[in-house]
Amino acid sequence: MTILQTIRKYEREFDLKAERFLWKHPFLGSLCIFVGMPVFVLICVCVSTAVIALPAAWLFGVL
């Protein structure tokens, strides 16, 4: 089994579980989609920016 097939398998399983969750809990699911996902993306952007910017600032003597 190649890496791509493994990734596709886990992606399919995750999609099925997410769909099952959305059918069982429509309000909580929509809350997760429209509030949780944007917050998660913003947190990822902040962390990745800090990971890049802080070492660069330290390297150039700003910190």
MITORPA-740341 format. One record per residue (C-alpha): x, y, z; residue in three letters; residue number from 1. Coordinates in steps of 0.1 Angstrom, whole numbers, padded with zeros to 4 digits. Last residue first. Example, Ala and Ser with C-alpha at 12.3 -4.5 7.8 and 13.67 -1.06 7.14 Angstrom:
2
<node><xx>0137</xx><yy>-0011</yy><zz>0071</zz><aa>ser</aa><i>2</i></node>
<node><xx>0123</xx><yy>-0045</yy><zz>0078</zz><aa>ala</aa><i>1</i></node>
//
This chain:
63
<node><xx>0148</xx><yy>0408</yy><zz>0202</zz><aa>leu</aa><i>63</i></node>
<node><xx>0155</xx><yy>0429</yy><zz>0171</zz><aa>val</aa><i>62</i></node>
<node><xx>0190</xx><yy>0414</yy><zz>0167</zz><aa>gly</aa><i>61</i></node>
<node><xx>0187</xx><yy>0401</yy><zz>0131</zz><aa>phe</aa><i>60</i></node>
<node><xx>0188</xx><yy>0364</yy><zz>0142</zz><aa>leu</aa><i>59</i></node>
<node><xx>0163</xx><yy>0370</yy><zz>0171</zz><aa>trp</aa><i>58</i></node>
<node><xx>0139</xx><yy>0387</yy><zz>0147</zz><aa>ala</aa><i>57</i></node>
<node><xx>0143</xx><yy>0358</yy><zz>0122</zz><aa>ala</aa><i>56</i></node>
<node><xx>0138</xx><yy>0333</yy><zz>0150</zz><aa>pro</aa><i>55</i></node>
<node><xx>0106</xx><yy>0351</yy><zz>0161</zz><aa>leu</aa><i>54</i></node>
<node><xx>0092</xx><yy>0357</yy><zz>0126</zz><aa>ala</aa><i>53</i></node>
<node><xx>0090</xx><yy>0321</yy><zz>0113</zz><aa>ile</aa><i>52</i></node>
<node><xx>0076</xx><yy>0302</yy><zz>0143</zz><aa>val</aa><i>51</i></node>
<node><xx>0055</xx><yy>0333</yy><zz>0152</zz><aa>ala</aa><i>50</i></node>
<node><xx>0040</xx><yy>0333</yy><zz>0117</zz><aa>thr</aa><i>49</i></node>
<node><xx>0033</xx><yy>0296</yy><zz>0120</zz><aa>ser</aa><i>48</i></node>
<node><xx>0016</xx><yy>0301</yy><zz>0154</zz><aa>val</aa><i>47</i></node>
<node><xx>-0005</xx><yy>0330</yy><zz>0142</zz><aa>cys</aa><i>46</i></node>
<node><xx>-0016</xx><yy>0313</yy><zz>0110</zz><aa>val</aa><i>45</i></node>
<node><xx>-0025</xx><yy>0281</yy><zz>0129</zz><aa>cys</aa><i>44</i></node>
<node><xx>-0045</xx><yy>0300</yy><zz>0154</zz><aa>ile</aa><i>43</i></node>
<node><xx>-0064</xx><yy>0318</yy><zz>0126</zz><aa>leu</aa><i>42</i></node>
<node><xx>-0072</xx><yy>0285</yy><zz>0109</zz><aa>val</aa><i>41</i></node>
<node><xx>-0085</xx><yy>0270</yy><zz>0142</zz><aa>phe</aa><i>40</i></node>
<node><xx>-0107</xx><yy>0301</yy><zz>0148</zz><aa>val</aa><i>39</i></node>
<node><xx>-0120</xx><yy>0298</yy><zz>0112</zz><aa>pro</aa><i>38</i></node>
<node><xx>-0127</xx><yy>0261</yy><zz>0117</zz><aa>met</aa><i>37</i></node>
<node><xx>-0144</xx><yy>0264</yy><zz>0151</zz><aa>gly</aa><i>36</i></node>
<node><xx>-0170</xx><yy>0291</yy><zz>0143</zz><aa>val</aa><i>35</i></node>
<node><xx>-0187</xx><yy>0281</yy><zz>0110</zz><aa>phe</aa><i>34</i></node>
<node><xx>-0178</xx><yy>0244</yy><zz>0109</zz><aa>ile</aa><i>33</i></node>
<node><xx>-0179</xx><yy>0237</yy><zz>0146</zz><aa>cys</aa><i>32</i></node>
<node><xx>-0212</xx><yy>0256</yy><zz>0150</zz><aa>leu</aa><i>31</i></node>
<node><xx>-0226</xx><yy>0238</yy><zz>0120</zz><aa>ser</aa><i>30</i></node>
<node><xx>-0217</xx><yy>0205</yy><zz>0136</zz><aa>gly</aa><i>29</i></node>
<node><xx>-0231</xx><yy>0215</yy><zz>0170</zz><aa>leu</aa><i>28</i></node>
<node><xx>-0264</xx><yy>0225</yy><zz>0155</zz><aa>phe</aa><i>27</i></node>
<node><xx>-0267</xx><yy>0194</yy><zz>0132</zz><aa>pro</aa><i>26</i></node>
<node><xx>-0257</xx><yy>0168</yy><zz>0157</zz><aa>his</aa><i>25</i></node>
<node><xx>-0266</xx><yy>0133</yy><zz>0144</zz><aa>lys</aa><i>24</i></node>
<node><xx>-0263</xx><yy>0142</yy><zz>0107</zz><aa>trp</aa><i>23</i></node>
<node><xx>-0232</xx><yy>0163</yy><zz>0112</zz><aa>leu</aa><i>22</i></node>
<node><xx>-0215</xx><yy>0136</yy><zz>0132</zz><aa>phe</aa><i>21</i></node>
<node><xx>-0222</xx><yy>0109</yy><zz>0105</zz><aa>arg</aa><i>20</i></node>
<node><xx>-0207</xx><yy>0133</yy><zz>0079</zz><aa>glu</aa><i>19</i></node>
<node><xx>-0176</xx><yy>0139</yy><zz>0100</zz><aa>ala</aa><i>18</i></node>
<node><xx>-0172</xx><yy>0101</yy><zz>0105</zz><aa>lys</aa><i>17</i></node>
<node><xx>-0176</xx><yy>0094</yy><zz>0068</zz><aa>leu</aa><i>16</i></node>
<node><xx>-0152</xx><yy>0122</yy><zz>0059</zz><aa>asp</aa><i>15</i></node>
<node><xx>-0126</xx><yy>0110</yy><zz>0084</zz><aa>phe</aa><i>14</i></node>
<node><xx>-0128</xx><yy>0074</yy><zz>0070</zz><aa>glu</aa><i>13</i></node>
<node><xx>-0124</xx><yy>0087</yy><zz>0034</zz><aa>arg</aa><i>12</i></node>
<node><xx>-0094</xx><yy>0108</yy><zz>0044</zz><aa>glu</aa><i>11</i></node>
<node><xx>-0078</xx><yy>0079</yy><zz>0062</zz><aa>tyr</aa><i>10</i></node>
<node><xx>-0081</xx><yy>0057</yy><zz>0031</zz><aa>lys</aa><i>9</i></node>
<node><xx>-0069</xx><yy>0085</yy><zz>0008</zz><aa>arg</aa><i>8</i></node>
<node><xx>-0038</xx><yy>0090</yy><zz>0030</zz><aa>ile</aa><i>7</i></node>
<node><xx>-0031</xx><yy>0053</yy><zz>0029</zz><aa>thr</aa><i>6</i></node>
<node><xx>-0035</xx><yy>0052</yy><zz>-0008</zz><aa>gln</aa><i>5</i></node>
<node><xx>-0011</xx><yy>0081</yy><zz>-0012</zz><aa>leu</aa><i>4</i></node>
<node><xx>0015</xx><yy>0065</yy><zz>0010</zz><aa>ile</aa><i>3</i></node>
<node><xx>0015</xx><yy>0033</yy><zz>-0010</zz><aa>thr</aa><i>2</i></node>
<node><xx>0000</xx><yy>0000</yy><zz>0000</zz><aa>met</aa><i>1</i></node>
//
